[in-house]
């Protein structure tokens, strides 16, 4: 196939193709395969459209060397190709000539414009800012260059002006700053400038001067106040009554007051800067004090007290107490000296130590061991005991002991018995350095071989709450009794405060428990929930191991298990006791608390030994649950150790029982009320269903019509988001939707044919009759909307009140759709039943006229879900 034949084919094409597409060339390395669309190829009618495109000379050479092209070309094709090439060369020659002329013109314009530019640049270089040259030129690059030159001249002019203004501004700033350095704090930079930098610099400078002025004023004022305070405190320091010094961390004394001069016997000149604090400490105390001061300096917080012997200028020795405080923010400390006797010093030390120790104790139980330990140390005792008076019985109880008297703990003495009872009763201390010959001790066997004993009362402001005993093998001096009495008063007040705090805390916790139980009773009528909360507070507040509630079965008189807490097994649930049987039955029978502190010490047999086997209970307490004179049950608590409660514990136990009785009574009343309401509601609903059935029979409605529409109406109402409470009233209204027809005469209601105008008007009154019949019945007032409004229409053409759109209650709109759906699908004397499809089409057509559109939409959705369509 020759190329000329292909050329005819190409001429008929509407789409330009490439040479390799026409010649069916398979030489994929040819550049024609990779070229873009509008490229110039030698073959006529291909892509280039006979016009010069791209570097066509190279392509002509490429095509002439192509073997496929050479094989397919014929003579006629060569002629056509040569014509095209000739024409393209002529076009190319024309283009070259035009380009030459254009280049000549551009060259001339370029030379002239460059001369103007160079002349302008020369003038600008000499500082002439008034240079302006024309910017118009056909050469965009020349226009841009001229604009740059003109802009450069403008910038030069503007920069000259700015430099001038900036120099003036800086001169003013430097002048103001110079005046400030000379002390003129009122100097400020004035004037305004269009330069943002100068304005900012002015504001910063003025703010800086103002801040400097304010800071200098504050500093001068502070220096003046400091001088006044320094003068004031120096006068106070110099005239302080106690010998006082100020020393540095290396113990060198830098200041000493007049009292210290007199106390030491040295003059101020011989002390300040000449001696350190260790110079005045006796050699025997020096190492101890160096260690104490070193430790105190490391902490440098709070006051530190140090005892040592002070050495005066004449070698005289005085016992002193130094109170040392670090001066914050410095490397100095201040020390005030107090001269004390050895006894006074020991007394202060003991009081301070026991006060500090008691302050750290959180509870009464924590305080007692601290008191014992401090007494052992400060009184150098061999035996110490602390006796407390039992508020309930008046007995004296040894609560804690130490040393040789450790075996005293737990001993109980009758009220007023022995020396402890006498000291507590009279409030006077007892001391005996020959205790082994005394016969007044209630338990002389406990004294042991301690020959010296002392007993002082623990007295508070209003009463004596106990006594402290100390004993040792050496005599007890009278002045030590004074210290012991002081410690006793401190300890008594601390114990009393802790006891009162714990009692208050306990009462608050019990009040909270009662409140929590009250809240549980108010919040829940579920008896199991309430009893579980009750037992939780019973075990925690009464500090018992287990608790249970037994309820009285009113029909059998048997106490039966209801709830429990704290038991190891579930056998307690098997509890069934007759009235009077066991401790719980006895509490119910006698209507009082039964207390058994230790079941091992009672002769009453345990009737629940098998049920409670493995629980190992020792204490058992039971209280009857009584309300309105009736026993509702028994509350029991169990403890695995002996528990002999105080009156306050028993009172709270009874209060918890009262709460439990209230909870049980409330739950019973609620159950009875709920049962009565359910029965009454069932009776109402049964009556309403009977009425609706009677209406169907009188009106000759299809059997089951009312129940069907009632069921579908409630279902549709729920799907539209109405609540359960609303659905109850909707159901009742649906059942009674035609109750008004009871007032329609049979001649009208049962007429087989169509009604005349007067009869129709009578029939239209049955919704009004329904309203008048049901309105006086409070129980059915919320169900009135359906009987009264179910014949109203969405477009306002219904009856009896001609309500329109949203004026019609939603429940009446819902019922209207369901009522018509069921009625049209049922046979009537005056027509046959419609099909499902006919009925649906009617309802859809009446949407927005007879029916609420959103109700119709919801109704159709239900029908689809139930496959009724």
RAVEN-V475987 format. One record per residue. N is the residue number from 0. RES is the residue in one small letter. SS is DSSP state (~ for helix, > for strand, _ for the rest). OMEGA is omega in whole degrees, -180 to 180 (none if undefined). D_LAST is the distance of its C-alpha to the last C-alpha in Angstrom with 1 decimal. Layout:
N;RES;SS;OMEGA;D_LAST
N;RES;SS;OMEGA;D_LAST
This chain:
0;x;_;-178;73.0
1;x;_;-174;75.1
2;x;~;-177;73.9
3;x;~;175;74.9
4;x;~;177;72.3
5;x;~;-177;69.8
6;x;~;177;70.8
7;x;~;179;69.7
8;x;~;-178;66.3
9;x;~;-178;66.2
10;x;~;-180;67.0
11;x;_;-175;63.9
12;x;_;176;61.6
13;x;_;-179;59.5
14;x;_;177;59.4
15;x;_;-179;62.5
16;x;_;178;62.9
17;x;_;-176;65.4
18;x;~;-176;68.3
19;x;~;175;67.1
20;x;~;-178;63.9
21;x;~;-175;65.9
22;x;_;-178;68.6
23;x;_;-178;66.2
24;x;_;179;68.5
25;x;_;179;67.9
26;x;_;-173;70.4
27;x;_;178;67.9
28;x;_;179;70.8
29;x;_;-179;71.5
30;x;~;-180;70.8
31;x;~;179;68.8
32;x;~;-172;66.0
33;x;_;-175;65.7
34;x;_;175;66.5
35;x;_;-173;64.1
36;x;_;-172;62.9
37;x;_;178;65.6
38;x;_;-177;68.7
39;x;_;175;71.7
40;x;_;-172;72.4
41;x;_;-175;75.2
42;x;_;-179;73.1
43;x;_;176;72.5
44;x;_;177;69.0
45;x;_;168;67.6
46;x;_;-174;66.0
47;x;_;178;69.1
48;x;_;176;68.8
49;x;_;179;72.6
50;x;_;-178;73.2
51;x;_;179;75.0
52;x;_;175;72.5
53;x;_;-178;73.7
54;x;_;-170;76.8
55;x;~;-180;77.1
56;x;~;177;80.7
57;x;~;-176;79.6
58;x;~;176;76.8
59;x;~;179;79.2
60;x;~;180;81.3
61;x;~;-177;78.3
62;x;~;-180;77.2
63;x;~;180;80.8
64;x;_;-177;81.0
65;x;_;-178;77.7
66;x;~;-180;78.4
67;x;~;179;75.1
68;x;~;-179;76.0
69;x;~;-180;79.5
70;x;~;-172;78.3
71;x;~;-176;75.8
72;x;_;175;78.0
73;x;_;-174;80.1
74;x;~;-179;82.9
75;x;~;-180;80.7
76;x;~;179;78.4
77;x;~;179;81.4
78;x;~;-180;82.5
79;x;~;-178;79.1
80;x;~;-180;79.0
81;x;~;177;82.5
82;x;~;-179;81.7
83;x;~;-179;78.8
84;x;~;-180;81.0
85;x;~;180;83.8
86;x;~;-179;81.5
87;x;~;177;80.0
88;x;~;177;83.5
89;x;~;178;84.6
90;x;~;-179;81.5
91;x;~;-180;82.3
92;x;~;178;85.9
93;x;~;180;84.8
94;x;~;-179;82.5
95;x;~;180;85.4
96;x;~;179;87.7
97;x;~;180;85.2
98;x;~;-180;84.7
99;x;~;179;88.5
100;x;~;-179;88.9
101;x;~;180;86.1
102;x;~;178;87.6
103;x;~;180;91.0
104;x;~;-179;89.6
105;x;~;-180;87.7
106;x;~;180;90.8
107;x;~;-180;92.9
108;x;~;-178;90.4
109;x;~;-178;90.0
110;x;~;180;93.8
111;x;~;-177;94.1
112;x;~;-180;91.2
113;x;~;177;92.4
114;x;~;179;95.8
115;x;~;-178;94.3
116;x;~;-178;92.2
117;x;~;178;95.3
118;x;~;179;97.4
119;x;~;-179;94.8
120;x;~;178;94.5
121;x;~;-180;98.3
122;x;~;179;98.4
123;x;~;-180;95.6
124;x;~;178;97.4
125;x;_;175;100.5
126;x;_;179;98.4
127;x;_;-178;97.8
128;x;_;-175;94.4
129;x;_;-176;94.7
130;x;_;174;93.8
131;x;_;178;91.2
132;x;_;180;90.6
133;x;_;-175;88.3
134;x;_;-176;85.0
135;x;_;177;83.9
136;x;_;177;84.1
137;x;_;178;82.3
138;x;_;-174;82.3
139;x;~;-179;79.6
140;x;~;179;81.5
141;x;~;178;84.6
142;x;~;180;82.6
143;x;~;-179;81.2
144;x;~;179;84.7
145;x;~;178;86.1
146;x;~;179;83.4
147;x;~;-180;84.1
148;x;~;180;87.8
149;x;~;179;87.2
150;x;~;178;84.9
151;x;~;178;87.5
152;x;~;179;90.1
153;x;~;-180;87.8
154;x;~;179;87.0
155;x;~;180;90.7
156;x;~;-179;91.5
157;x;~;-180;88.7
158;x;~;178;89.9
159;x;~;180;93.4
160;x;~;-179;92.3
161;x;~;-180;90.1
162;x;~;178;92.9
163;x;~;-179;95.2
164;x;~;-179;92.8
165;x;~;180;92.0
166;x;~;179;95.7
167;x;~;-180;96.4
168;x;~;180;93.4
169;x;~;179;94.5
170;x;~;179;98.1
171;x;~;179;96.8
172;x;~;-180;94.8
173;x;~;178;97.8
174;x;~;180;100.0
175;x;~;-180;97.6
176;x;~;178;97.3
177;x;~;179;101.1
178;x;~;179;101.5
179;x;~;180;99.0
180;x;~;178;101.0
181;x;_;177;104.1
182;x;_;179;102.4
183;x;_;-177;101.0
184;x;_;178;97.5
185;x;_;-179;96.8
186;x;_;178;96.9
187;x;_;175;93.7
188;x;_;-178;92.7
189;x;_;177;92.3
190;x;_;179;91.2
191;x;_;-179;88.0
192;x;_;176;87.1
193;x;_;179;84.5
194;x;_;-180;84.5
195;x;~;-179;81.7
196;x;~;-180;83.7
197;x;~;179;86.7
198;x;~;179;84.5
199;x;~;-180;82.9
200;x;~;179;86.3
201;x;~;-179;87.7
202;x;~;180;84.9
203;x;~;-179;85.2
204;x;~;-179;89.0
205;x;~;178;88.9
206;x;~;-179;86.3
207;x;~;-180;88.4
208;x;~;179;91.6
209;x;~;179;89.8
210;x;~;179;88.6
211;x;~;180;92.0
212;x;~;-180;93.6
213;x;~;-179;91.2
214;x;~;180;91.7
215;x;~;178;95.5
216;x;~;178;95.5
217;x;~;-178;93.4
218;x;~;178;95.7
219;x;~;179;98.8
220;x;~;180;97.4
221;x;~;179;96.4
222;x;~;179;99.8
223;x;~;178;101.5
224;x;~;180;99.3
225;x;~;178;100.0
226;x;~;179;103.7
227;x;~;179;103.5
228;x;~;-180;101.5
229;x;~;178;103.8
230;x;~;-179;106.8
231;x;~;-177;105.2
232;x;~;177;104.2
233;x;~;178;107.5
234;x;~;179;109.3
235;x;~;-179;107.0
236;x;~;-176;107.5
237;x;~;-174;111.2
238;x;~;178;111.5
239;x;_;-177;109.0
240;x;_;-178;110.6
241;x;_;175;109.4
242;x;>;-174;110.9
243;x;>;177;108.4
244;x;>;171;108.3
245;x;>;-177;106.0
246;x;>;-179;106.1
247;x;>;-177;104.5
248;x;_;177;102.6
249;x;_;177;105.9
250;x;_;176;107.2
251;x;>;-177;109.7
252;x;>;180;110.3
253;x;>;177;109.8
254;x;>;176;110.1
255;x;>;-179;111.8
256;x;_;-177;112.3
257;x;~;-180;115.5
258;x;~;179;114.5
259;x;~;175;114.2
260;x;~;-179;117.6
261;x;~;-176;119.1
262;x;~;-176;117.1
263;x;~;-177;118.2
264;x;_;179;121.7
265;x;_;176;121.1
266;x;_;-178;121.1
267;x;~;-179;118.1
268;x;~;-180;119.9
269;x;~;-178;120.4
270;x;~;-173;116.7
271;x;_;179;114.5
272;x;_;-177;114.3
273;x;_;-175;117.0
274;x;_;172;115.4
275;x;>;-173;112.1
276;x;~;-177;110.6
277;x;~;178;111.7
278;x;~;-175;115.3
279;x;~;-179;114.9
280;x;>;179;113.4
281;x;_;-174;115.7
282;x;~;-178;116.1
283;x;~;-179;114.8
284;x;~;-168;111.5
285;x;~;-177;111.2
286;x;~;179;109.1
287;x;~;-177;106.7
288;x;~;176;106.3
289;x;~;179;105.9
290;x;~;-179;102.9
291;x;~;-180;101.5
292;x;~;179;101.8
293;x;~;178;100.4
294;x;~;-180;97.3
295;x;~;-180;97.0
296;x;~;-178;97.3
297;x;~;179;94.5
298;x;~;177;92.0
299;x;_;175;93.3
300;x;_;176;91.0
301;x;_;179;92.0
302;x;>;176;95.4
303;x;>;179;97.4
304;x;>;-179;100.3
305;x;>;178;103.2
306;x;>;174;106.2
307;x;>;179;109.5
308;x;>;-174;113.3
309;x;>;-179;114.5
310;x;>;-179;117.9
311;x;_;-176;119.9
312;x;_;-179;122.7
313;x;_;178;125.4
314;x;_;179;123.7
315;x;_;-176;122.4
316;x;>;178;119.0
317;x;>;174;116.3
318;x;>;-177;113.0
319;x;>;171;110.3
320;x;>;-180;106.5
321;x;>;175;105.2
322;x;>;-172;101.8
323;x;>;177;100.6
324;x;>;177;97.8
325;x;>;177;96.8
326;x;_;-176;96.9
327;x;_;176;93.5
328;x;_;-180;93.6
329;x;_;175;97.1
330;x;_;-178;99.1
331;x;>;177;101.0
332;x;>;178;100.9
333;x;>;-179;102.5
334;x;>;174;104.3
335;x;>;-174;105.6
336;x;>;175;108.1
337;x;>;177;108.6
338;x;>;-178;111.6
339;x;_;173;110.7
340;x;_;-177;112.5
341;x;~;-179;111.4
342;x;~;-179;110.0
343;x;~;179;108.2
344;x;~;179;106.7
345;x;~;180;105.4
346;x;~;179;104.0
347;x;~;179;102.1
348;x;~;-180;100.9
349;x;~;-179;99.6
350;x;~;180;98.0
351;x;~;-178;96.3
352;x;~;-177;95.1
353;x;~;177;93.7
354;x;~;179;92.1
355;x;~;-179;90.4
356;x;~;-180;89.3
357;x;~;179;87.9
358;x;~;-179;86.0
359;x;~;-178;84.1
360;x;_;-177;83.1
361;x;_;-176;79.6
362;x;_;177;80.0
363;x;~;180;82.7
364;x;~;178;82.5
365;x;~;-175;83.2
366;x;~;-172;86.2
367;x;~;177;88.2
368;x;~;179;89.0
369;x;~;180;89.8
370;x;~;-180;92.4
371;x;~;-179;93.9
372;x;~;-180;94.2
373;x;~;179;95.8
374;x;~;178;98.3
375;x;~;-176;99.3
376;x;~;-171;100.0
377;x;~;179;101.7
378;x;_;-179;103.7
379;x;_;-174;104.7
380;x;_;174;103.7
381;x;_;178;103.7
382;x;>;180;101.2
383;x;>;176;98.7
384;x;>;178;96.5
385;x;>;-178;94.1
386;x;>;180;93.8
387;x;>;178;91.2
388;x;>;177;91.1
389;x;_;-176;88.1
390;x;_;-176;86.9
391;x;_;-175;85.4
392;x;_;-176;88.5
393;x;_;-180;91.2
394;x;_;174;92.2
395;x;>;-176;93.5
396;x;>;175;91.3
397;x;>;-173;92.6
398;x;>;-180;89.4
399;x;>;-178;90.8
400;x;>;-180;94.1
401;x;>;179;95.7
402;x;>;-179;98.9
403;x;_;-177;101.2
404;x;_;-178;99.2
405;x;~;-179;95.8
406;x;~;179;96.0
407;x;~;-174;95.9
408;x;_;178;92.1
409;x;_;180;90.3
410;x;_;179;93.5
411;x;>;178;93.0
412;x;>;179;95.9
413;x;_;-179;96.0
414;x;_;178;95.9
415;x;_;-176;99.3
416;x;_;174;100.6
417;x;~;-178;103.0
418;x;~;179;103.9
419;x;~;-180;100.2
420;x;~;-180;99.6
421;x;~;-180;102.8
422;x;~;180;101.9
423;x;~;-178;98.4
424;x;~;-175;99.8
425;x;~;-177;102.7
426;x;_;-180;101.3
427;x;_;-179;104.7
428;x;_;178;105.1
429;x;>;178;107.1
430;x;>;-179;109.2
431;x;>;178;111.6
432;x;_;176;113.5
433;x;_;-173;114.8
434;x;~;-175;111.6
435;x;~;-179;112.8
436;x;~;-177;115.3
437;x;_;-179;112.8
438;x;_;-177;111.7
439;x;_;-177;109.0
440;x;_;177;106.2
441;x;_;178;103.5
442;x;_;-179;103.0
443;x;~;-179;106.2
444;x;~;-178;105.0
445;x;~;-176;102.5
446;x;_;-178;105.1
447;x;_;-178;106.4
448;x;_;178;109.5
449;x;_;-173;108.6
450;x;_;-179;111.6
451;x;>;180;110.3
452;x;>;175;107.2
453;x;>;179;105.7
454;x;>;179;102.9
455;x;>;-177;101.6
456;x;>;169;98.9
457;x;>;-172;95.5
458;x;>;170;95.6
459;x;_;-177;93.0
460;x;_;-173;93.6
461;x;_;-173;92.9
462;x;_;174;93.5
463;x;>;-174;94.7
464;x;>;-179;91.8
465;x;>;-179;93.8
466;x;>;177;96.8
467;x;>;176;97.8
468;x;>;168;100.3
469;x;>;178;102.3
470;x;>;177;105.1
471;x;>;-177;107.5
472;x;_;176;110.8
473;x;_;-177;112.5
474;x;_;175;113.3
475;x;_;-176;110.8
476;x;_;-177;112.5
477;x;~;-179;112.0
478;x;~;178;110.6
479;x;~;176;107.9
480;x;~;177;106.9
481;x;~;177;106.3
482;x;~;-179;104.0
483;x;~;179;102.3
484;x;~;178;101.8
485;x;~;178;100.3
486;x;~;179;97.9
487;x;~;179;97.0
488;x;~;178;96.2
489;x;~;-179;94.0
490;x;~;-178;92.3
491;x;~;180;91.8
492;x;~;178;90.2
493;x;~;180;87.9
494;x;~;-179;86.9
495;x;~;179;86.4
496;x;~;179;84.2
497;x;~;180;82.1
498;x;~;179;81.9
499;x;~;178;80.8
500;x;~;180;78.3
501;x;~;178;76.8
502;x;~;178;76.7
503;x;~;179;75.0
504;x;~;180;72.6
505;x;~;180;71.9
506;x;~;176;71.4
507;x;~;178;69.0
508;x;~;179;67.1
509;x;~;175;67.1
510;x;~;177;66.0
511;x;~;179;63.2
512;x;~;178;62.2
513;x;~;179;62.2
514;x;~;179;60.1
515;x;~;178;57.7
516;x;~;177;57.3
517;x;~;179;56.9
518;x;~;179;54.1
519;x;~;179;52.5
520;x;~;-179;52.7
521;x;~;-173;51.3
522;x;~;-175;48.5
523;x;_;175;47.3
524;x;_;173;47.2
525;x;_;-173;46.7
526;x;~;-179;50.1
527;x;~;178;50.1
528;x;~;-178;49.7
529;x;~;-178;52.4
530;x;~;177;54.8
531;x;~;176;54.5
532;x;~;179;55.4
533;x;~;-177;58.2
534;x;~;176;59.7
535;x;~;179;59.5
536;x;~;178;61.7
537;x;~;-177;63.9
538;x;~;-177;64.9
539;x;~;-176;65.4
540;x;~;178;67.3
541;x;_;177;69.4
542;x;_;179;70.0
543;x;_;-177;69.2
544;x;_;-177;67.9
545;x;>;179;65.3
546;x;>;179;63.7
547;x;>;176;61.5
548;x;>;175;60.1
549;x;>;-180;60.3
550;x;>;-180;58.3
551;x;>;173;59.6
552;x;_;-172;57.5
553;x;_;-177;58.0
554;x;_;-176;57.7
555;x;_;-177;60.0
556;x;_;-178;62.3
557;x;>;173;61.9
558;x;>;-176;61.7
559;x;>;-179;58.8
560;x;>;178;57.9
561;x;>;-179;55.3
562;x;>;-180;55.9
563;x;>;178;58.6
564;x;>;173;59.8
565;x;_;-179;62.5
566;x;_;-178;63.0
567;x;_;-179;63.5
568;x;_;-178;61.6
569;x;_;-177;58.8
570;x;~;179;61.1
571;x;~;180;61.5
572;x;~;-180;58.0
573;x;~;-175;59.8
574;x;_;172;61.9
575;x;>;-176;62.2
576;x;>;172;65.2
577;x;>;177;66.6
578;x;_;-179;68.1
579;x;_;-178;71.6
580;x;_;-180;71.0
581;x;~;-178;71.9
582;x;~;179;72.3
583;x;~;179;68.7
584;x;~;178;69.0
585;x;~;178;72.4
586;x;~;179;71.0
587;x;~;-178;68.3
588;x;~;-175;71.0
589;x;~;176;73.6
590;x;_;178;71.2
591;x;_;178;73.1
592;x;_;173;73.1
593;x;>;-179;74.5
594;x;>;175;76.2
595;x;>;-178;77.3
596;x;_;-179;78.7
597;x;_;-177;79.7
598;x;~;180;78.5
599;x;~;-178;81.4
600;x;~;179;83.8
601;x;_;-179;82.3
602;x;_;180;83.0
603;x;_;179;79.5
604;x;_;178;77.7
605;x;_;-176;74.4
606;x;_;180;71.9
607;x;_;-177;69.2
608;x;_;-180;71.5
609;x;_;-179;69.2
610;x;_;-176;66.1
611;x;_;179;68.1
612;x;_;-179;69.9
613;x;_;180;69.9
614;x;_;177;69.2
615;x;_;177;73.0
616;x;_;174;72.8
617;x;_;-177;76.1
618;x;>;-180;75.1
619;x;>;179;72.7
620;x;>;-178;71.9
621;x;>;179;69.6
622;x;>;-180;68.7
623;x;>;176;66.9
624;x;>;-173;63.6
625;x;>;173;64.4
626;x;>;-178;62.6
627;x;_;177;63.2
628;x;_;-179;65.9
629;x;>;177;63.6
630;x;>;-179;63.8
631;x;>;-178;60.4
632;x;>;-178;61.6
633;x;>;172;64.0
634;x;>;-178;64.1
635;x;>;172;66.2
636;x;>;-178;67.6
637;x;>;179;69.5
638;x;>;-176;71.9
639;x;_;171;73.5
640;x;_;-179;76.8
641;x;_;-178;78.9
642;x;_;178;77.5
643;x;_;-170;79.6
644;x;_;176;77.7
645;x;_;-178;79.3
646;x;~;-179;78.5
647;x;~;177;76.1
648;x;~;-179;74.1
649;x;~;179;73.9
650;x;~;178;73.0
651;x;~;176;70.0
652;x;~;179;69.1
653;x;~;179;68.9
654;x;~;177;66.9
655;x;~;178;64.3
656;x;~;178;64.2
657;x;~;178;63.7
658;x;~;179;60.7
659;x;~;179;59.3
660;x;~;178;59.8
661;x;~;-180;58.0
662;x;~;-179;55.0
663;x;~;-179;54.9
664;x;~;178;55.2
665;x;~;-180;52.5
666;x;~;179;50.1
667;x;~;179;50.9
668;x;~;-180;50.5
669;x;~;179;47.1
670;x;~;180;45.9
671;x;~;179;47.1
672;x;~;180;45.6
673;x;~;179;42.2
674;x;~;180;42.3
675;x;~;179;43.2
676;x;~;179;40.5
677;x;~;-180;37.9
678;x;~;-180;39.3
679;x;~;179;39.5
680;x;~;178;35.9
681;x;~;179;34.7
682;x;~;178;36.9
683;x;~;-176;35.4
684;x;~;178;31.8
685;x;~;179;32.7
686;x;~;-180;34.4
687;x;~;178;31.5
688;x;~;177;29.1
689;x;~;178;31.8
690;x;~;-177;32.1
691;x;~;178;28.3
692;x;~;178;28.5
693;x;~;178;31.5
694;x;~;178;29.9
695;x;~;-178;27.0
696;x;~;-178;29.7
697;x;~;-176;31.8
698;x;~;-178;29.0
699;x;_;175;27.7
700;x;_;175;24.2
701;x;_;-177;21.7
702;x;_;177;22.7
703;x;_;-178;21.1
704;x;~;-175;19.6
705;x;~;-179;21.7
706;x;~;180;21.0
707;x;~;-178;17.2
708;x;~;178;17.3
709;x;~;-180;20.0
710;x;~;-179;18.1
711;x;~;180;15.0
712;x;~;180;17.6
713;x;~;179;19.7
714;x;~;179;16.9
715;x;~;179;15.9
716;x;~;179;19.7
717;x;~;-179;20.4
718;x;~;179;17.9
719;x;_;170;19.8
720;x;_;180;23.1
721;x;_;-175;24.6
722;x;_;179;27.3
723;x;~;180;27.6
724;x;~;178;30.3
725;x;~;-179;28.2
726;x;~;178;25.2
727;x;~;-180;27.9
728;x;~;177;28.8
729;x;~;180;25.2
730;x;~;180;24.7
731;x;~;178;27.9
732;x;~;179;27.1
733;x;~;179;23.8
734;x;~;-175;25.7
735;x;_;-172;28.3
736;x;_;-179;26.3
737;x;_;-179;27.9
738;x;~;-180;31.2
739;x;~;-180;33.0
740;x;~;176;32.3
741;x;~;-179;35.1
742;x;~;-180;37.5
743;x;_;179;36.1
744;x;_;-180;38.3
745;x;~;-179;37.0
746;x;~;178;38.0
747;x;~;-175;35.6
748;x;~;-173;32.8
749;x;_;-180;32.8
750;x;_;-176;33.7
751;x;_;-177;31.7
752;x;_;179;32.0
753;x;_;-178;31.4
754;x;_;173;33.4
755;x;_;-175;36.4
756;x;~;-178;37.1
757;x;~;180;39.1
758;x;~;179;36.7
759;x;~;178;33.8
760;x;~;177;36.0
761;x;~;-179;36.6
762;x;~;-178;33.0
763;x;_;-180;32.3
764;x;_;-173;34.9
765;x;~;173;32.9
766;x;~;178;31.6
767;x;~;177;35.3
768;x;~;179;36.3
769;x;~;179;33.9
770;x;~;-177;35.4
771;x;~;-179;38.9
772;x;~;-172;38.2
773;x;~;-176;36.6
774;x;_;179;38.6
775;x;_;-178;41.8
776;x;_;-176;39.9
777;x;~;-177;40.2
778;x;~;-173;37.7
779;x;~;-177;34.9
780;x;~;-178;35.8
781;x;~;179;33.3
782;x;~;-173;30.5
783;x;~;-169;31.6
784;x;~;-179;29.2
785;x;~;178;26.2
786;x;~;-174;28.4
787;x;~;-169;30.5
788;x;~;-173;28.0
789;x;_;175;24.5
790;x;_;173;25.4
791;x;_;-179;26.5
792;x;_;-175;24.7
793;x;_;-178;24.4
794;x;_;176;26.8
795;x;_;-178;29.4
796;x;_;-178;29.1
797;x;_;180;28.0
798;x;_;11;30.4
799;x;_;-171;32.7
800;x;_;-180;33.9
801;x;_;176;32.0
802;x;_;-175;31.0
803;x;_;174;29.5
804;x;~;-173;27.2
805;x;~;176;28.5
806;x;~;-179;30.7
807;x;_;178;27.8
808;x;_;-176;27.4
809;x;~;-178;24.3
810;x;~;177;23.6
811;x;~;177;23.7
812;x;~;179;21.3
813;x;~;-177;18.8
814;x;~;-177;19.4
815;x;~;-180;19.2
816;x;~;-178;15.6
817;x;~;-178;14.6
818;x;~;180;17.2
819;x;~;178;16.0
820;x;~;-177;12.3
821;x;~;-177;13.9
822;x;~;-178;16.7
823;x;~;-179;15.0
824;x;_;-180;13.0
825;x;_;177;16.4
826;x;_;176;19.4
827;x;>;-178;22.4
828;x;_;-174;25.9
829;x;_;176;25.7
830;x;>;176;22.3
831;x;_;-180;19.7
832;x;_;176;16.2
833;x;_;175;13.6
834;x;_;179;10.5
835;x;~;-176;7.0
836;x;~;178;7.4
837;x;~;-179;10.9
838;x;~;-180;10.4
839;x;~;180;8.4
840;x;~;179;11.1
841;x;~;-178;13.7
842;x;~;179;13.0
843;x;~;179;13.0
844;x;~;-178;16.2
845;x;_;178;17.8
846;x;>;-177;17.5
847;x;_;176;21.2
848;x;_;177;22.4
849;x;_;-171;21.1
850;x;>;174;19.1
851;x;_;-176;20.1
852;x;~;-177;18.5
853;x;~;177;18.5
854;x;~;178;16.8
855;x;~;180;14.0
856;x;~;179;13.6
857;x;~;-179;13.8
858;x;~;180;11.3
859;x;~;179;8.5
860;x;~;178;9.9
861;x;~;180;9.7
862;x;~;179;6.1
863;x;~;180;5.9
864;x;~;-179;9.0
865;x;_;180;8.1
866;x;_;178;5.5
867;x;_;179;3.8
868;x;_;none;0.0
